[in-house]
Amino acid sequence: MFARPGLLRWPGFLRWPLWLALFALAFWRPAAAGAEGPLKIKVGIEPYWPPMEFLDPGGRIVGFTVDFFQAAAREAGCELEYVDVPWDDIFTGLKDGRWDMVTSSVTITPERRKEMNFSIPYYIVRQSLLPPASSSLTSQRQLKGLKVGFQDDTTAALVVARSGTLAAPYPTIDEAVAALAKGEVAAVICEDVVAQSFLANPEYAGRLKMAAVIETPGAEELYAAAFRPDDLDLMIRINDGIKAVMDKGLDKEIRGRWFSGTAR
């Protein structure tokens, strides 16, 4: 909290001993808002989910999510420090206090709500079916009995479990798609925006296709930042930044930098 001159009450002040009053007058100054600089926030992120968050050729963490939350942080008077974290440790590290928030394309789910709080949603996705370009697969219903890849411990696992497939979890989506390109799995389930990114990757050009978007009740997933349940002040501050980004139309500018027709 910042000191405010209006909180000083002269009658009480004059009841102090004279030496204490003179000392207070000599050294007391009202604190200026922002005098301590921006609030520094440590952010857990797994940068292997293009185009939302990934490593550029120079090893910098970039992507839509990164640009969006950098803008929200500036609006909220915060400074973000990103920590490259394996997905299987990202929520444990949040709970343990190793980082303050997670902005790694986290889908809001009922199970996760029991363990953490979420910001205002900032992006909508759906799960999609990504097979080889030559595949005859066109829907989730055809997956029964087939080996299907996905990134472990993501919401794609729920789709795979419902499809009666031979589940093939991988530590990262890159590894799942690489396995698909080698013919080790019949298809990969991942979010539509990520599937589009792999289709645009020259390494996979002409070799893969997005055969279907999974259309089931509640198929749309909302991305949001995750916080510890006891860190309401930080969540509120980041939400204020998100609102400012959206009110000023900055989110549309950021989408224009990263997406073509798939932005939502």
Buried (B, 14 or more C-beta within 10 A) or exposed (E): EEEEEEEEEEEEEEEEEEEEEEEEEEEEEEEEEEEEEEBEBBBBBBBBBBBBBBBEEEEEBBBBBBBBBBBBBBBBBBEBEBBEBEBEEBBEBBEEEBBBBBBBBBBBEEEBEEEBBBBBBBBEBBBBBBBBEEBEBEEBEBBEEBBBBBBBEBBBBBBBEEBBBEBBBBBBBBBBBBBBBEEEBBBBBBBBBBBBBBBEEEEBEEBBBBBBBBEEEEEEBBBBBBBBEEBEEBBEBBBBBBBBBBEEEBBEEBBEEBBEEBBE
